[in-house]
Structure formats: C-alpha cells, structure tokens
Amino acid sequence: MQFNSQTEVLDYAYQELEDEFVKLMSLENLDGVIAKNPDRVESFESELETSLLDAYKSDAGCPQAHLFLQRILYRINRLKLFWYDDLENYTNEDSSYLFSLRAKIENAWQKWEDKNITHQFSGNLYKFLRNRVEEDLQPEPSLDGLFIRNDISKIGYQRLLAIASLDGLVEASQLSRMLGGVGNEVQTMLTRILWEEYGSGKFSRKHSTHFAIMMEECGLNSKPEAYFDLVPWEVLANINHSFFLSERKKNYLRYIGGLLYTEVSVPAAFQNINMAGERLEMGEKGVSYWELHIREDIRHGQWMLDDVAFPLIEKYPDQAEDMVRGYDQQKFISGRATSATVESIRQLEFS
C-alpha cells in the first residue's frame, strides 16, 4: 500500500542531517573515530544545537525541528531492542557518543515537556488515582475519537494503522525492561500483564502478531518500521517518552503512572477504531487487534490500579505522587499523538 500524501517528510536540510547521523551510527568503532577526528562531527553537532533551540525555545517550536530530533532519538533508543536483523547494526549500541547525544536531546526535550502539563494533587492519593481511572475508563467522546469512528474512509483507516504500526508491531517492549530485579507481587503482576501481551508464550496469540495480521488484511506492509516516514513527531515523542522513563529506574513510579493511564484509556480509544473498521467492512482480521485490547485492557487497567499502583503507594508514600505526574503526562502526550494522527488522516482524506 502506497500513500499519495506524506505529511511528515523532513525538509531537505534536515533530511541531509539525518542521513549524516545514520552514516555515523554505522561506522565501525564510532567513539574511536571521533576521538581521532573530532572535526568529523563538528558540523552535525552545530546543526543539532540549532535544532534544539528551534524546537524548544517556545511553547510550540518548529515542527520540522521536533520531527528531526524525535527521529534521531528514536534511532538511538531502538538499539535497546533486538530486531533479529544484521548483528553489525548494533556495532555502536554502547557508544558513549550516542549516549551523550541522547542525553542532550532528552534533557532539552523533557524540560520543555514539563511545561506542557500543570500537575496538581491534593488529598488521598488512593482516591485520587481511582477517580482518574474511572474518568478515563469511560470518557466523553472527543472530536478526534468521533472523527475516527464516524468519518474516516478506508484510506484513512489504513493511514491510521500505518502510523500506529511503529509501536504496535513491537508492543510492550519497554515494559519488558522494567521487570528485572527483586521478585515481589508488583513485579509478578507486571510480568503477568507482559505475558498476556506476548500471547502467553504463543506467537500466534501475541498482540503484535494480531497487529501484523490486521495490517496484511488491510493491504499494508507488516514489516516493522515500514511506515517510519509517515509517523508524526508527536507519535515518536510518545514512544521515546516510554524509553526515557523505562531506561531510568529513578523514573519507575512515573513509568507506572503512565502505563496505568495507557491500560485504562485503551478500551475507549480502541472502541472508536474498532467501530470504524466495522463500518468500513474491513473484516474480522482487519479489526482483531482492537477487539483483543478492548477485552483485555479493562482487566489490565484494574490490575494496574489495585495490584501495582496501590501497593507502590504503600511502599513509597513520599514519592508515590510521581505516579500521578506520570499518569497526567502520559494522558497529555497520548492525546497529542492522537490529534497528530487524526490531522495526518485529514490531510490525506481532503488532499
């Protein structure tokens, strides 16, 4: 399936810069090359600094700078996962230079993200989180949700799947990085959730397998990252935010809060997409992934609240408010990603 309209194409200058970065990542012993020839990255670093200013100097920032930076960050982050590809692709997975670039982007980006939410909390934290969950489990229909449910065409539905595939085909991978360490009831419940996401050990039942079958049924390429160039920066930011939290145990409670929101909010969001697929007669396989999540994530959300969040409040009473921060920030970042996806569909539908 080829889309005639691509809204997320980098302009020429940024594309050249990203191409230069991809070449750097593939160099044998990148750190050694830079140590011998620092001038090799001088121009790239200068342009990177400019893009950081362009992206984060204001509330909105430059969309092209956002896209470039999130693509660079994603390319670094994905090295934390194994893609069953050429082992030489991981030659610089432990590069201190790549780590320094990641930290530079994340530090500027996360400070900017912090300004996008107003975190307010008072009262009983157990009750506060329960109220949040009840509100987001059955929210009032949003304009974006109603547009997906009632208005998108088949080409729009395919565009939605293409964009969502960047995450859907490697689903729950960041959660897997949060499970190591001392065993306890919280760890056990998180493992149980991951086990279900991974089809209880059966590839045919794995959620990402359902996503791939759904894409093929809808005439799309199910190869991971096949539609990378279509993905808005807001969707990349959603993925990169999960990497940011899961790679730092100091952010463990924020990650849990974000995962709680994701599990709670998915059934209502996916119901809209499922209804769109049924309206468009995409077939049983063309909506199977959404139906699976609608069934399972109501249960996962309850487990996350009762068996993960509440025990962690008891374990970390002085830091547990971080879960509310993580919950609220994930809600904002997810909503922004959905709106960007809908805008991409609108531009395709009405071009």
Secondary structure, DSSP 8 states (H G I E B T S, - for coil): ---S--S----HHHHHHHHHHHHHHHSTTHHHHHHH-GGGGHHHHHHHHHHHHHHHSSSS--HHHHHHHHHHHHHHHGGGS--SS-GGGGTTTT-HHHHHHHHHHHHHHHHHHHTT------S-HHHHHHHHHHHHHS----HHHHHHHHT--HHHHHHHHHHHHHHHTTTTHHHHTT--SS--HHHHHHHHHHHHHTGGG-GGG-HHHHHHHHHHHTT---STTTTGGG--HHHHHHHHHHHHHHT-GGGHHHHHHHHHHHHHHHHHHHHHHHHHHHHTT--STTTHHHHHHHHHHHHHHHHIIIIIIHHHHHH-TTTTHHHHHHHHHHHHHHHHHHHHHHHHHHHHHT-
